[in-house]
Amino acid sequence: MSLLVVGLSHRSAPVSVLERASLNADAKAKLLHDTLAAEPAAEATVLATCNRIELYADVDKFHAGVSELSTLLAQHSGVALEELTPYLYVHYEDRAVHHLFSVACGLDSMVVGEGQILGQIKDALALGQELHTAGRLINDLFQQALRVGKRAHSETGIDRAGQSLVTFGLEQLAVHLPVREWAVGKRALVLGAGSMSSLAAATLARVGFAEIVVANRTAERAERLAEILVASGTGVAARAVAMSAVADELTRVDVVVSCTGATGLVLTADDVAAAVSRGSAAHTSAGPGDRGSAPDPAPQTPAGLSAAGAGPELVDAGVVARLVAAADGGRRRLADAGAVRVLAAVPEGDGCPVGDGRAAIAGVDASSLELHGTWADQGEAAAQRQPRRGVRAQVDGVAVRLALLDLAMPRDIDAAVHRIPGVRLVDIESLAEASADAPMAADVDAVRGIVTEEVAAFGAAQRAAHITPTVVALRAMAAEVVAMEVARLDGRVPDLDERQRAEVTQTVRRVVDKLLHAPTVRVKQLASEPGGAGYAEALRELFDLDPQTVASVSRADAADQNDDSGRAS
């Protein structure tokens, strides 16, 4: 196994870089095709979410692989290599496996323990299978990562250590009030009808919002989402509107949740200011009774997490499944608990072994490049030590008139809206700051133990699988020798009847099997241990096995593996 991952995420890069480095569907496909066209890579797939881009590949040369993958990421993300390099991390072999398994368990997410990343890993595997860029290693790795993530959620309470991004964002808007109490009677506007927007709408309905308005560029998707919400059994009123009607809807709602696929701003500061001004005037003239049952927000204390158990219940799985299925394939805007931290700069001399530019990447050894990921985590720790801006319950002494939750990357809502009196904005960056204060349950340690255990098991299985074609070729050669000797016996002793001939043949086969049994079992055990890769080569040398025979067995096994993966997916 020569697994290499090169990437950047919320732990290593600021929001501004992640926003510019996003990949659309076409860019992902081109990136994977170009990766396989590059000499060092035999197979690959890409895990691209709102707050991470990671390219996984099976390479035969470490330094050439790092250089090529880094260059390709820069080309297809649109960020110059010299600018991208300081934010890249590199993991190799077992460290790469450990990284992906940690990601799958939610340990590397902004909201620790969130489960949406599992869907994104599944999508990354499906993309590699669809484009035929995922071979045996990528298939094994990503399928095992999905199993490890599911195991972590089923065997531990990691879900209690964090929440979905939507739930966490609502808690930040509600501040110290229980979300259900804060949500009673409120009206919400959901911008977008993709997977994350669908999940947000389902959560809003579940926690008690009185009305949900869905706006989307494709009217059919918005209408479908509204129909599902009405049929969900939560009692919420839901309707769809065109994007051109958003300005009017802003004057009527209390909360806006946005997660669209737009590349520019969906709501500007001027849009929000005008809506708040119009809405406040209408509210004053019409009286509080005309705004439904939503109470005026009570004064609240600065941001913090609500008490354990005070948050909303989990959204009904059946409803979420229907919502996501109604979205655009589930692949566009799913957030990987997407809050992105702006890292504080690590002072020079703090030990990052990777400098700027392509030459820096190509010129250092494997262990130094792997340490780059650790250095990035030091940057994260430095960021955590910086003062954090709390989410304010009041803005300049004015009660909150409009609460905005921006889950998009790049952002949908102009960050300048926080200067508007009566407006509260929770976005990716503020969620990052708030999540640093989230309690880390003991279950996180249990999940880390699961990851360590599964990494060791995966490595052993891969090393054992590496020697299997050699063992199969050895047994095939032994069977051929038996057949040749039996044929020679027929020539020398032609008078043997069928029963005698069969007995002689079976005796010879038993002798060969017994001679080969102990060595082949032992060599598999040794090969599964760290440093055991050389046993396959030793076996080939000792028995003078034809390399082409071994290679043909490997190709046949890989073809069977791909067929099984295609049927499973």
Secondary structure, DSSP 8 states (H G I E B T S, - for coil): --EEEEEEETTTS-HHHHHHT---HHHHHHHHHHHHHSTTEEEEEEEEETTEEEEEEEES-HHHHHHHHHHHHHHHHTS-HHHHGGG-EEEETHHHHHHHHHHHTTTTSSSTT-SHHHHHHHHHHHHHHHTT---HHHHHHHHHHHHHHHHHHHHS-HHHH---HHHHHHHHHHTTS-HHHHHTT-EEEEE--SHHHHHHHHHHHHHT-SEEEEE-SSHHHHHHHHHHHHTTSS--EEEEE-GGGHHHHHTT-SEEEE----SS-SB-HHHHHHHHHHHHHHHHHH-GGGGTT--------S-----TT-S-----HHHHHHHHHHSSTT-SS--SS----------TTS-----SSHHHHHTS-HHHHHHHHHHHHHHHHHHHTS------SEETTEE-SEEEEE--SS-SB-GGGGGSTTEEEE-HHHHHHHHTTS---THHHHHHHHHHHHHHHHHHHHHHHHHHHHHHHHHHHHHHHHHHHHHHHHHH-TT--HHHHHHHHHHHHHHHHHHHHHHHHHHHHHHTSTTTTHHHHHHHHHTT--HHHHHHHHHHHHHHHHHHHHHH-
